[in-house]
């Protein structure tokens, strides 16, 4: 049996539970069985619990294990897998959940963990940092351009800000007033969200905004869309319906090992700090989710599992 933090139906936190589940099956073709050492916590995790589904995604099967980004040690290698062996330290995107002691990870979306990175830091890379990297690449802004990131204080925003600053971009970010000092430590200009946010952005960026990377969606996305005329430079990682209506685009995720290797290189070099601000054991995974779901998280929260 393997311990996992799951949701047993769609709904609120009352559907969550720490359960003993049957051990994961042997990995299939192209898969790795990974003993999880750390799992990143993302807003997408609790959104799935509420019933959100990506277009084309299969129906949720209950109990459903939370989480999608993990770092750990390979326990078994499936057929047709090359480049990985039992005992390798890896990180990647799990297909059978992340808040669990053992999970299946497609080798195509896994990479070797550099020795210089802890499992905890590596667990922030497969979803949050890789999404940030893909979005900044998609915008393809020239050095000196100004990028607005909504929700800059969360895991994707923190990574996107650092990647953009390293490329010579000027970054403006919206976050609560309590995160001002933290946002500025990333090399970004802080703006509080809410009514008249567009006017506050214009005040700190009088030469204009060249692109918007949205990580909040809804009204927050609508409030800043007017700042960019070229709607190919309006992207979101969280609200596909609203961004499409506004003429923008979702982030185009590459989801490959090359991106994982690249963000790991940035992390090792110091250009991308994971900024793990809190960790929780698996039995307190609910607390980790609440911190992200209620918007109190600053930087990245990680669940640490196993030895």
N, C-alpha and C positions, 0 to 999 in steps of 0.2 A: 504494500500500500504506500501511497505517496500523499503527503499533506499539501493542500491547496486552498487558496482563498477564492471563493466563487460567488456568483449570484445564481439563485435558483429559479428566478422568473424575472421578467421585466418589471421595473418599479423603482422604489427608492432604496435607501440603505437597509431597510428592513428585510430585503431579499438577499443580503450578503451573509456568508457563513464560512467558517474554517472547517473543511471536511477532509476525511480520509478517502482518497479515490484509488481505484485500481492502478497498479503501476503502468507506466506508458508502454505501449507495444514496441517491439523491435522496429528500428527505423526502416522506412520503406526506401525505394529508389530515390537517390538524391537527397536523403535526409540524414541528420545527425541526431543522436540521442544525447542530450546535454544535462549534466547535473548542475542545476542553477545555483550560483553563488550570490547573484544580485539581480534585481529586476527594477527597471525604471518605472516610475508612476507618471502617467500622462492624462490630460483631460479627456482624451478619447476613451480611456478605460471606463470612466463612470458614464460617459455618453452611451456606450453600448448597453450598459445596465438599464438605462431609461428606455431603450428600444430603438436607438439610432442605428441605421445600417447604411453602409456604403452601397452605391448603385451596383447591382449585380452580385452582391454578397449573398451567400447561402443563409437560410434561416438559422437563428441561434439555437443550439442544442444545449439543454440544461442537464446538470449544472454546468455553467460556463465559467471557465477560469479567467480571472482578470489578467490583463497585462499582455504586452507584445514585444518588449525589448528586454533582452537578458544577456548576462555574461556568466560563463561557467566552464566546466570541464567536460570534454567529450567522453561519453561512456560507451557508445557503440556507433559504428559507421554503417550506413545502409549501402545497398548495391549501387554501383555506378558513381560512387563518390571518390574523387581524387583530391589530394592535397591536404587531407585531414586524417588524423589517427587518434586512437584511444589515448586519453591523457592530455591531449592538446587543450590549452586554454583558449577559449574563443568568445566572441560576442556576436549577436545577430538578432534577427526577428523570429520569434517563436510562432508556430502555428497551433500549438495546444496550450497557449497561455504562458504567462510569465511569473505569476504569483504562485509558484508550485516548485516542489523539490526537484522534479525532473521533467523535461519537456522536449518536444521535437522541433528542430530548427532546420529548414532547408539549407543545404550547403551553398546554394546560390546567393543567399542573403546572410551569410556568415563570414567572419574573417578571424584571423589569428589575433589574439590579444597581445599587444606589445608588453614585454616584461616591465617596462617603465610605467604602465597603467595598472591601477588596482582594478579588481573586478567591479567594485562599486563605481568607479569613474567610467569604466568601459560600458557599464549598463546604461549610461546616459546617451550613448552614441547611436545605436541602431535606428531609433525613431526620432528622438528630439533633435540631435545634432545633424543627422542625415537629412531630415526634413528642412532644417535651416539651411544646410548646404545646397540642397536642390533648389530651394526657393531663390536664394541669392544668385545662383548660377542662371536660373531661368530669367531673372530680371536683367542680367548682363549689363550692368551699369558701368559707365566709364569712371575712372578715377576722378574724384572731386565732386561727383554727383551726390545728391541728397536723398536718402532713403528714410521713409517714415515706417516704423514698426509699431503696430498697435499690440498691446499686451506684451511689452518688451521684457517684463520682469519674470515671466515663466520660462520653462525649460527651452522651448524652441526659440523664444525671443532673445534669451541670453546668448544662445549659440549664434543666432543670426546676427546679432549686434557685433559680436567679436569677429565673425567671419567677414562682415562688411567693413568694419574698421581696418582689419588687416589688409583689405584690398584698396584702401585709400578712399573709402566713401565717408561722407558725413552722415551720421545717424541721429535721427530724432525718434524718441520713443514715448508712447503713452503708458503710464502706470500710475497706481495710486500714490498719493502724496508721501506715504510712508516708505515707498521704495525709491524716492528721489536720489538719495545718496548712493544707493546700490546701482541704479541706472547710470549715474554719472561716473561711477567707478569702471563701467564698461567702455567709457569713451564716448557715450551718447549724451544728447541733450534731452532732459526730462520735460515732459508736458503732462499735466493732469488730464484725465479723460473727463467725459461728461458734457453738459451743455456748452455750446460755443467752442468746442475743442478745435475746430478748424481755424478759428480766429487766433487761438493761442499758438497753434502750429505756425501760422503765417507770421506771427510776431517774432518767433525764434528762428524762422527760416524765410526771411524777406525775399530771397531770390527764388523761392518756390521749391516745391517738392517734385522730384523726378520719378519717384516710384513709391508705392505703398505695399508693404508686406503685412497683411492682416492676420492676427492670431486670436481674434475675439469674435468677430462675426456680428450679425444682427445690426442693431442700431449703431454700434461703435464703428462698424464697417461703412454703413451708409453715411455717417457723419463726416468721414474723411475722404470719401470717394471723389468729391468735388475738387480735391486738391491736385488731381492728376487728369490732364486732358487725354493723354494716350492710355487708353484702358488696357492695353497689353502690359502696362506697367502697374496694374492693380491686381494683386494676387492674394489668395487666402489659403490657409491650411485648415480652416475649420468650418466655413459656411459656403458650401458650393452653390446652394440655391440663390442666396443673396448676391454673391459675386457675379454669377451668370446673368442675373437680372440687371445688374449695374454695368454689364459689358466687360467685366474682368474675367479672370481665369483662376481655377484652382491651381495649387502647386502641382507641378508634374513630377511625381516621385519616380526616380530611376530604379530604386530598390535593387541594387546590385552590390557585389563585394568590392568593386572598385571605389564606390563612394565611401563604404565603411573603412577601407584602407586609408583613404584620403583624410577623413575626419580623425582617424586615429593618429595619423602623422601630425595633423594640426594640434591635437591634444598633447602629444609627446613634445612637440616643439615649444609649447607654451602659448601659441597663438590662440588656442581654444581651451579655456579652462572650464571643466565640467560644472563648477559651482554647485556641488552637492551640499545643500545647506542643512538637510535633516535625513537621518536614516531610521528605519524601523525594522524590527524583526517580523517574520511572517505572521506571527500570532497577533500583531498589532497593525496588520495591513489596512484595516478599516480606518484607523486614525490617519494613515498616510493618504488614503483616498479622500477623507474629509478635508484635509488641508488643501488639496488640489481642487476639489469640487467647490469649496467655499471661497476660493480665490485668495487664500492667505499665503499660498506658497511663494517663496522668493527663491529663484534659481530652481534647482532640481531636487526632487525627493526620491530616495531609493529604498527599496526593501531588500534587506540582506538576509540570505538564506543559507543554511548549511555551514560547514566548517570553513 
